[in-house]
Amino acid sequence: MLAQSNHHRLWLREQDHPAINLPRWQQQMDLLTSFYRSQASLILQLSDNSFQVVCAQQSQDYKLNGGLFFSMLDY
């Protein structure tokens, strides 16, 4: 079941909803990274002109940790 929310400007990591299960999402990132043999896998949320890393799996420390914010205006 997908999270249904009227708070589209809230970040997923800040919402309290039973469908938002960060440990399960992290497990999916681990599986995708293993399956595709990628160096990094991310779930990103876009809101307005900003992104937040919801969860990540990295073979090296690319500094793309969960909760990181960045803006398209920065680039």
VENQUIUR-V932933 format. One line per field, one symbol per residue. psi: psi as a letter, one per 20 degrees, with the letter a starting at -180 (. if undefined). burial: I if it has 24 or more other C-alpha atoms within 12 Angstrom, else O. A space follows every 10 residues. Layout:
psi: ???
burial: ???
//
This chain:
psi: pqppqimiiq qhiiqnphin nhhghhghgg gggggilrhq pqpqpppdkq qpogrqpphr njkmqpipqq qhii.
burial: OOOOOOOOOO IIIOOOOOOO OIOOIIOOII OOOOOOOOOI IIIIIOOOOO IIIIIIIIOO OOOIOIOOIO OOOOO
//
